[in-house]
């Protein structure tokens, strides 16, 4: 896996993340991606080769290994890292959509027209919901992979001895020994702990977003803010109608204006 490309894709998330999101991304790269690339891959690199069983029955060792390790820990963690970071790309795609929409709006109505977005990366409107849904998806994926990891190996530990009972073609009960079980147990606990920290940070970020949105709603519900928004909308509507009449030749340009400026209607942010 090309982790440099993976990191460059997610580096843009920092620009649109909250403080909790930046801490989450740092934990993912420092305590999960780097540990995975530098150490974890080497610890699990020889797990099948050094999986010894007390039998010479052809195929028995492979069957016992597959019975206890239906999927390798290292590959499960790789899938977890990919799936848990992919929802963050939704935010980048939404911001890119806003920027492209703004560019086309400028091309159609000119550079002097009103902007669709004051800041394409500001979390309001549809982008706020995209950001919130990406956090919920990350939370679900974290819990799902922890459940799978706990269920497949009957806990987060790593036993020294496993037994294959009535697994063809193994005769009777076969004892098999895992290579470096203590080291693998330590790394398993470390990765589970890092995942738990990411879960806590994600929950904190969700609470922060909702709390911040509620505060914004309370501020906008004040009468003064309501009158200000109404007058702003009225001025924008009057300006649009005036420029349409000027373009049609029914009215002359306003005093002080060198040339009529087209003003496009403000579209709702997405």
C-alpha positions in Angstrom: 0.0 0.0 0.0 1.3 3.5 -0.9 0.9 5.3 2.4 2.4 8.5 1.1 -0.4 8.9 -1.5 -2.9 7.9 1.3 -1.4 10.7 3.5 -1.5 13.3 0.8 -5.2 12.7 0.1 -6.1 13.2 3.8 -3.7 16.1 4.4 -6.4 18.5 3.0 -8.9 17.4 5.6 -7.0 19.5 8.2 -8.2 22.7 6.5 -11.8 21.9 7.0 -11.6 20.0 10.4 -12.3 21.2 13.9 -9.6 21.0 16.6 -10.9 17.5 17.5 -10.6 16.5 13.9 -7.0 17.6 13.7 -6.1 15.7 16.8 -7.9 12.6 15.4 -5.9 12.8 12.2 -2.7 13.1 14.1 -3.5 10.1 16.2 -4.4 8.1 13.1 -1.1 8.8 11.4 1.3 8.7 14.4 -0.2 5.9 16.5 -1.8 3.8 13.8 -0.4 4.3 10.3 3.2 4.7 11.4 3.0 1.8 13.9 1.4 -0.3 11.2 4.0 0.4 8.6 7.1 0.4 10.8 6.5 -2.4 13.2 3.2 -4.3 12.9 3.9 -5.5 9.4 7.2 -7.1 10.5 5.7 -8.7 13.5 3.0 -10.5 11.5 5.1 -11.0 8.4 6.0 -14.7 9.3 2.8 -15.8 11.1 1.9 -18.6 8.7 5.5 -19.8 8.1 6.2 -20.1 11.9 2.8 -21.6 12.8 3.9 -25.0 13.9 1.6 -28.0 14.5 2.5 -31.4 16.1 1.6 -33.4 13.0 3.0 -34.2 9.6 -0.4 -34.7 8.0 -0.2 -32.9 4.6 -2.4 -29.8 4.6 -3.2 -30.0 8.3 -1.1 -27.0 9.3 -2.7 -24.8 6.6 -6.2 -25.8 7.6 -5.5 -25.2 11.3 -4.1 -21.8 10.5 -7.1 -20.9 8.4 -9.4 -22.1 11.1 -7.9 -19.9 13.8 -6.9 -16.9 11.5 -9.8 -16.5 9.0 -8.3 -13.1 8.3 -4.9 -11.9 9.3 -4.8 -9.2 12.0 -2.5 -7.1 9.8 -4.8 -7.2 6.9 -7.8 -6.4 9.1 -6.1 -3.3 10.4 -5.2 -2.2 6.9 -8.9 -2.5 5.9 -9.9 -0.6 9.1 -7.5 2.3 8.4 -8.8 2.6 4.8 -12.5 2.5 5.7 -12.2 4.7 8.7 -10.4 7.5 6.8 -12.5 7.3 3.6 -15.5 9.2 5.1 -13.2 12.2 5.5 -12.8 12.4 1.8 -16.5 13.1 1.5 -15.8 16.5 3.0 -13.0 17.3 0.5 -15.3 16.2 -2.4 -18.1 18.4 -1.1 -15.8 21.4 -0.8 -14.4 20.7 -4.3 -18.0 20.7 -5.6 -18.7 24.1 -4.0 -15.6 25.6 -5.5 -16.5 24.3 -9.0 -20.0 25.6 -8.6 -18.6 29.0 -7.6 -16.3 29.0 -10.6 -19.1 28.3 -13.0 -21.2 30.9 -11.4 -18.5 33.5 -12.0 -18.0 32.4 -15.6 -21.8 32.8 -16.2 -22.5 36.1 -14.4 -19.1 37.8 -14.3 -16.6 38.6 -11.6 -18.7 41.4 -10.1 -21.7 39.3 -9.2 -22.5 38.2 -5.7 -20.7 35.1 -4.4 -22.6 31.9 -3.8 -20.4 31.1 -0.8 -18.4 33.5 1.4 -16.1 30.6 2.2 -16.5 27.3 0.4 -14.9 25.4 3.2 -17.1 26.9 6.0 -19.2 24.2 7.6 -22.7 25.5 7.0 -25.6 24.2 5.0 -25.1 20.9 3.3 -21.4 20.8 4.1 -22.2 20.7 7.8 -24.4 17.6 7.3 -21.7 16.0 5.1 -19.2 16.6 7.9 -21.5 15.2 10.6 -22.4 12.1 8.5 -18.7 11.4 7.9 -18.1 11.4 11.6 -21.0 9.0 12.2 -19.7 6.7 9.5 -16.2 6.7 11.1 -17.7 5.9 14.5 -19.8 3.0 13.1 -16.7 1.6 11.2 -14.5 1.8 14.3 -17.1 -0.1 16.4 -17.7 -2.6 13.7 -14.0 -3.5 13.2 -13.4 -3.7 17.0 -16.4 -6.1 17.2 -15.0 -8.3 14.4 -11.5 -8.3 15.9 -13.0 -9.3 19.3 -15.3 -12.0 17.8 -12.8 -13.7 15.4 -10.2 -14.4 18.1 -12.4 -14.7 21.1 -11.0 -11.5 22.6 -8.0 -9.3 22.0 -5.5 -11.7 23.5 -3.1 -14.0 21.6 -2.8 -17.6 23.0 0.4 -19.5 22.7 -1.4 -22.8 21.9 -4.4 -23.4 19.8 -6.1 -26.8 19.1 -7.7 -28.0 16.0 -10.4 -30.4 16.8 -12.2 -32.5 14.1 -10.9 -30.3 11.3 -10.2 -32.4 8.2 -7.7 -33.6 7.2 -6.1 -33.3 10.7 -6.3 -36.5 12.7 -8.1 -36.1 16.1 -6.9 -33.1 18.1 -3.8 -31.2 16.8 -1.9 -28.7 18.9 -0.5 -25.7 17.1 1.8 -23.0 18.4 1.8 -19.3 17.4 5.0 -17.5 16.8 5.8 -14.6 19.1 2.4 -14.5 20.8 3.4 -12.0 23.6 4.7 -9.5 21.0 1.6 -9.9 18.9 -0.6 -9.4 22.0 1.1 -6.2 22.9 0.6 -4.8 19.4 -3.0 -5.9 19.4 -3.7 -4.0 22.6 -1.9 -1.0 21.3 -3.9 -0.8 18.1 -7.2 -1.4 20.0 -6.2 1.4 22.4 -5.5 3.8 19.5 -8.8 2.9 18.0 -10.5 3.6 21.3 -8.9 7.0 21.5 -10.1 7.8 18.0 -13.6 6.8 19.0 -13.5 9.2 22.0 -12.3 12.0 19.8 -15.0 11.3 17.2 -17.7 11.4 19.8 -16.3 14.7 21.2 -16.3 16.2 17.7 -19.9 15.2 17.1 -20.9 16.8 20.4 -19.0 19.9 19.5 -20.6 20.3 16.1 -24.1 19.8 17.4 -23.5 22.2 20.4 -22.0 24.8 18.1 -24.9 24.5 15.7 -27.4 24.9 18.5 -25.6 28.1 19.7 -25.7 29.5 16.1 -29.4 28.7 15.9 -30.1 30.5 19.2 -28.2 33.6 17.9 -30.1 33.7 14.6 -33.4 33.4 16.4 -33.0 36.8 18.0 -35.4 39.5 16.5 -32.5 41.8 15.7 -30.8 39.2 13.6 -34.0 38.3 11.9 -34.7 41.9 10.9 -31.1 42.3 9.6 -31.5 39.1 7.5 -34.8 40.3 6.1 -33.5 43.7 5.1 -30.4 42.1 3.4 -32.7 39.9 1.4 -34.9 42.8 0.4 -31.9 44.9 -0.8 -30.5 41.9 -2.8 -33.9 41.5 -4.5 -34.3 45.2 -5.2 -30.8 45.3 -6.7 -31.5 42.3 -8.9 -34.7 43.9 -10.2 -33.0 47.2 -10.8 -30.2 45.7 -12.9 -32.7 43.7 -14.9 -34.5 46.9 -15.8 -31.3 48.6 -16.7 -30.3 45.8 -19.0 -33.7 45.9 -20.6 -33.3 49.7 -21.2 -36.3 50.7 -19.1 -34.1 52.5 -16.5 -30.9 54.4 -16.7 -27.9 53.4 -14.6 -27.9 54.7 -11.0 -26.0 57.9 -10.3 -22.4 57.2 -9.5 -22.3 53.9 -11.4 -20.0 53.9 -14.4 -21.6 50.8 -15.8 -24.5 48.5 -14.8 -23.3 45.5 -12.9 -25.3 42.3 -13.2 -26.1 40.6 -9.9 -27.1 37.0 -10.0 -29.6 35.6 -7.5 -28.1 34.0 -4.4 -28.5 30.3 -4.5 -28.9 28.3 -1.3 -25.6 26.7 -0.2 -25.2 23.0 -0.7 
